[in-house]
Amino acid sequence: MSYWKEKLKISNLEFPRFLGAPLDGVTDSPFRQLVRKFSKEELLYTEMRHVNCVSSQKGGHKAVQFEQFERPLNYQFAANSVDLVDKACEKVLEKGVDCVDLNVGCPARHLISSGSGSALMDDVPRLKKILQSFREKLKDLPFTVKIRAGFKKENSVEVAKLAQDCGADAIAIHPRLQTQKFQGIPDYSLAANLKKELSIPVMVSGEIVDFNSAKMVYEQTGVDGFLIGRGMWSKPWKLKELREHSLGNDFKVDKGTILQCALGHLDNLVDFYGNDGVYSFRKHVPFYVKGMPLASKLKELIFSSTDLKEIKKGLKDFLGS
Ligand SMILES: Cc1cc2nc3c(=O)[nH]c(=O)nc-3n(C[C@H](O)[C@H](O)[C@H](O)COP(=O)(O)O)c2cc1C
């Protein structure tokens, strides 16, 4: 069978090769619900949530608020110590997820200042304890780890091997250093190295936006799966498009589908965040109408209005014509 027809295997689970990457504030529950209208089987990462937040009375409830039909879900944690790993995992396992991921790649200052995210790549002994603690708590539940090229200097093979030795079932690499954040060309040769050095599946994240880019990265690296991040922003059909194109099938969306997605997204955001959903929608609109003539007029309206009816009318007038 061809590589593209075969599934990605993570422990005892199988998924199509294209996965929804975690994008904090973007691939949230309202968005994942839309993705499920197109793609039922693909594994979707949740946005990263710190074990301190998940286990607390205050933020904990919102952090595990999602619908069961969003599954299969890979719940992503951040952590800077073994404290609270058990408690946070219990909350998430109670709710029901398919996989748990540890974020060892986030470059954000507020996170690395507490020793979480990509800072863990620079503190291997502490990372080891955290990995062991997750593995022990999760028992047989599939456990994955998302890393970067390194913190200030490259050490991806060392960290990925450690994760494998501690019982991780798969590794995803975003092959840029913490210092590069989300800029520059990802160094896919690092994913190829991991593929050679590890026995568990390796997935890659970074600038995969269509089937041609996925195919090019597969040919360079031999990886098992692809995390789709910004390429999916306001394109809930993206995983479906990639899957169809990888199987040699046509797939295109028309303006009517874009309109239905934008309206559905707005409704989901308001259901989830209340009135704040209208503000949250503002960051998604430019991506829905990117490249369309006169889109600036619609953006002006949406950025100045908080009236749901008016915003919906604006979308219908613009995309429905
Ligand atoms: C707005 C934004 C939020 C992100 N949030 C997370 C996150 O919560 N957890 C994580 O592991 N990576 C996060 N990332 C990194 C992405 O998952 C991905 O690795 C990176 O954007 C490169 O892939 P892309 O080019 O497909 O976007 C985020 C990236 C962006 C741009």
The ligand as an ORCA input file, in Angstrom:
! r2SCAN-3c Opt
* xyz 0 1
  C      -0.510     31.559     17.341
  C       0.276     30.297     17.610
  C      -0.025     29.548     18.737
  C       0.685     28.361     19.004
  N       0.347     27.616     20.108
  C       1.003     26.448     20.343
  C       0.643     25.613     21.448
  O      -0.279     25.912     22.224
  N       1.351     24.462     21.619
  C       2.376     24.087     20.763
  O       2.985     23.037     20.950
  N       2.704     24.848     19.713
  C       2.040     25.991     19.467
  N       2.381     26.734     18.367
  C       3.353     26.186     17.394
  C       2.633     25.386     16.305
  O       1.978     24.245     16.808
  C       3.601     24.940     15.184
  O       4.569     24.065     15.719
  C       4.305     26.131     14.510
  O       3.397     27.190     14.278
  C       4.925     25.710     13.174
  O       3.971     25.103     12.338
  P       3.127     25.897     11.183
  O       4.117     26.541     10.253
  O       2.323     24.784     10.525
  O       2.285     26.907     11.865
  C       1.713     27.933     18.113
  C       2.011     28.710     16.991
  C       1.316     29.874     16.734
  C       1.657     30.673     15.494
*
